[in-house]
Structure formats: C-alpha cells, structure tokens
Amino acid sequence: MKVEILKVSGINEALFGMRNPLNSWGLSDTKDDIIGKKDLNLAQRLIDGGTEHCKFMRQIQVWLNITAPRYWWSEFDTYKVGTSASSTSTMHKLFDKKTEIKVDMFEVHSDFEKKIINELIKDLNILRDNYFKAAIQQEKDSILVTAKRILSESYLNLRTVNLNYVVLRNIVIQRKNHRLKYEWQECFCKEITKLPYAKQLIFYGMEEDYERLKGENN
C-alpha cells in the first residue's frame, strides 16, 4: 500500500474565511501559507469547539494518490462527505496485453498469503490468456466477469482522492485503534503527518500520536 501527497491548497483562503463571523480580518497574521500565531490560536480554539466550529478546515483541500487493496477501499468509502475520487478500472485494465498478473499487484504480508495469492494468479493468468485468444466480444466479456468475481480483496487499486483537513482529522481520530493497523496507521496516517500544519491542525490534541507516527517516518 502506498499514499502519495500530490497537492495542498487553500490555507490562506481558509484562514481568511475563519475570521468572517466576527469581521476580525485586521487581526489576521497569516501570509503566503505561513500561519501566524494569532490565526493559529483562533484556529485551535475553533477546533476545540468541535466540527461545527472549525468549518475553515473543510476549505483546506488535499489531493492524494492512494494505491491500496480492495478491502481497505471498502472501509475508506465510509467517508463519503467531503471526498471525491477517480479510480483505475479493473473492468478495463485487469487484463493487460503487455503484462501478466503478478504478486506485486496484491497486498501480501505473509508466506501463507503469498501462497494463496500465487494460486489465484495462476488461474487469473489462464483467464487472461483465454481472454486475448477469444474471437468474439461476448466470450471476452464472460471471461472478464469471471476474473472480477474471483479477484482477491488484496488486489491493489489506485485512486486519486480529493479530501480536506476535517475529513483527515476524523480519520485520524476514528482509525487510531483499528485492526488494520498497517494500512491505517503505518501507511495512511503516517503520510498525513507530512502535510502542512498537520500537527497543529489535523493532530491538534493528539500530538503524541503525531510524534509517534512522525518518528516512524525516520
């Protein structure tokens, strides 16, 4: 599993809008995405007030490339509000003329898992060969549907995801003790520590978790 930060946008704009309710723009000390002490103090007080008060964090947008197994995506899809994604397609790209299906296309963590996946790969590559030999589209479609039905939950799928700092903070809180520790903590949340002001905003009040995850980056 791999998480890659593509872009972060909206820090200046979000911090400006944060001061709209009290018309306190004159107190703002944020410039060029560098958050000033006064703005950070207000931001953290709003975070303390709960998600209904820290609406400004919804306007800090993040784009990620995430390559993750299907079983992880089924859990990530819990987060429908404030997220959007574009995905690679198994319907169009499971079978590739140039490349056979290989074990590195799956999330594998043990010899037992590798053994099971290798057996599946043999069957998938037989289907792949039959797919490219098939003379009519109906036969190709039938073979592809069979492959999708037997495809393992550990098959890796790439999505380009757009989400915001509120969603990321909720994920950090909700997935702290999740059973999929490697996927959520060691891959996803660890990468989130690299975002601008992650400690001060996303991990605010959870600084020990930030330091633990940040230490694992080294």
Buried (B, 14 or more C-beta within 10 A) or exposed (E): BEBEBEEBBBBBBBBBBBBEEEEEEEEBEBEEBEBBEBBBEBBBEBBEEEEEEBBBBBBBBBBBEBBBBBBBBEBBEEBEEBBEBEEEEBEEEBBEEEEEBEEEBBBBEEEEBEEBBEEBBEEBBEBBEBBEEBEEEEEBEBBBEBBEEEBBEBBBBBBBBBBBBBBBBBBBEEBEEEEBEEBBBBBBBBBBBEBBBBBBBBBBEBEEBBEBBBEEEE
